[in-house]
Amino acid sequence: MTPVTESRLRVRYAETDQMGVVYYSNYLVWMEVGRVDLCKACGFNYKDMEIEDGIFLAVAEANCRYRSPARFDDEVIVQTSIESANTRMVTFAYEMRLAADDRRLATGSTRHVFVSRAMRPTHLPAKYYALFGIGA
């Protein structure tokens, strides 16, 4: 079973809009932070997978459900897990909460296709199966 990671970040002023709340697209950036941290917790660096194996995670779909606003200088916790994975794609799940009171800010998911350097769909090398929770 793959781990659930928690990434902590502080909302920067540049991430807020005219209303003083976090601009919606920043949640996708925070999901990426969580995804990279989860890969490390699973036992590999995403960058190494690109360099050594020529495997990239191309985003095929992204979803985010906004529930409550975050504001400048709030500390946010991004929980990340692998929702599902097979040899062709992986879906990550995210939950973003306010550290101060555990208020749910947003939930989301991203689906990624494994692609080669030529940007063609490919299979995940077997050495990564266990790290993604894929049975041999």
N, C-alpha and C positions, 0 to 999 in steps of 0.2 A: 504494500500500500504506500502511495506517495504521501509526503508530508503536507501539512497546511502551514504556510509561512505567514508571518506578520512583518510587514514593512512599515516603518514609521517615517513620516515626513511632516514638515511644517509648511503651511500655506504661505507662499510668497506674495507680496503685494502685486507683482506683475501677473499673477494667476487670477486676480479678481477683475470683475467687470465694473461698469459704471454704477451698478446697484450695490457694489461692495461685497458681492458673493463670488465664489469660484466660478469662472467661466466653464461651461459644460465640457469643452474639449480637453481640459486638463485632467479630467477623470480618466481618459484613455491613456494619457501619459503616465498617470499613477498606476494604471493596470500594467503597463510595461515595466515599471519599477518592480512591482510585485512578481511579475513573470520571471524576470532575470534573477531575483532573489530566490524564487522557488527552484529554478534550475540549479542554482548553487547548492541549495539544501538537498536536492535529489542526487548530488554528487558530481555535477559537471558544470563547466562554464559554457554558456551559450556561444560565446565568441570562439572558444576552442572547437566546438562542433562545426562552426562555419569554416574555420581555417583548416582543421585537420581532416574533416570528413566531407566538406563541401555541402553540408546540409543546412538549409535555411528554413525558418518558419514564416511562411507567407500568410499574412492575415487574409482570410477569406470572408470573415463575418465578424462584426463587433456590435455588441448590444450594451446599453447602459440604462438603468432605470433610476431616475433621480428621486430622492425621497425627502431630503432636508438639506438646506444650504450650509456650506462651510464658508468661513470668512478668513480674512487676513490674520495670520499668526496662529490660527487653530492648528493643533497637532492632530494629524489624521493617521489612522491605522488602516492599512490595506491588507486584508486577509486574502491569500491566493491558494488555490488548489487545482488539481487536475480533475476535471469533471468526467472526461472520457478520453480514451486514446486508442488508436490502432496503428498499424504500420504505415498508414497514409496520412493521417491527420490527428490533431490533438485539440481538445477544447479545455480552456482554462476558465475557472469561475472566480469571481472577485466579490468581496464585500468591503465597503469603505465605511468606517465608523469614526466618530469624533472621540478622541482619547479622553477628553474631560468628563463626558457623561455617557459614553458608549452608544450615543445616538447614531442610528443607521443613516448614513448620508446617501449611499447609492449601492446598487448591486449590478453586476454585469458579467459578461462572458465574451471571450474571443475564441474563434475557431481558426486554426492554422493548418495549412497544407504543407507537408514536407516537400521542399523543392531542391533541385540541384543548382549548381552555380549557373547553369544555362536557363534557370527559372522554369524548368520542366518538372512536373510532379514526379516524385520518386518515393521509394520505400525507406523508412527509417532503418539504419543499420542495426542488426541484432544486438550489438553491445549496449544499446540504449533501451532495449525493451523493458528490463526490470526498473530502470530509472523512471520510465513513464507509466509503470504499472501495467505493462502489456505482457500477457502470458506467452511463453515460448512456443 
